[in-house]
Amino acid sequence: MHRYFIKFAYSGTSYHGWQIQENAHTIQAELGNALSNILSTEIKVTGAGRTDTGVHAKEMFAHFDSITELNQDDLCYKLNRFIPEDIVVYNILKVKPDAHARFDALKRTYNYFITKDKNPFKHEFSWHLHYDLDIDKMNEFSIELMKYKDFSSFCKSHTDTKTNLCDIFVARWENKNDLLVFEITANRFLRNMVRAIVGTMVDVGRGKINLEEFKHIIESKNRSDAGMSVPAKGLFLTKIEYPKEIFI
């Protein structure tokens, strides 16, 4: 059995997230169906993680197995002919037989985009926010995030997650032209975690939460204490890092 990683990207606007669901349009279903048709056998695709409805990915990975060794360039070309225009496959990479797209990932990076001006050309890929925000304070509080491990306060309730512990390596805000960009890198993320953190940070930037209140939100481990879950359309999975030794 030969195992391959797919490196790809997609606009999540028209999809109910990554994971296959009954009577729903998903990225996993599109890739699995395309591979099955091209290879004339049922192919199951395992993703590096789940993205929710409307969330985008600039860099995503998934793995699948094949009984025969494949021409990777040829398969990449054919996949891009089969799949919709809002998904693109960049590469097919051969990996060790036990390599896993989800469990072998070392770090994942997300960006959240907020537009400060009404812009019809960014409507589907950013959140238009009408408020002025204190970016310096938001960056100061972002540093506090990296001092904690348990992020239950920013996790969607009643999920099947066994642990809410995460290691955050980067958390920062940056002004880029007319966009405000939040970047966060961690070893793993919880369901809805980034969108809940951004919603809480927006309250920080508006002066609604002080530092002690922010710490209390994290330490309470109570989702209802944190801010709103911001719209999915501004969220992008932008990078996934793997150990080099899993690639052949």
Secondary structure, DSSP 8 states (H G I E B T S, - for coil): -EEEEEEEEE--TTSS-SS--TT---HHHHHHHHHHHHHTS----EESS---TT-EEEEEEEEEEESS---HHHHHHHHHHHS-TTEEEEEEEEE-TT--TTTT--EEEEEEEEESS--TTSTTTSEE--S---HHHHHHHHHHHTT--B-GGGS-SS---S--B--EEEEEEEEETTEEEEEEEES---TTHHHHHHHHHHHHHTTS--HHHHHHHHHHT-GGGS-----GGGEEEEEEE--GGGB-
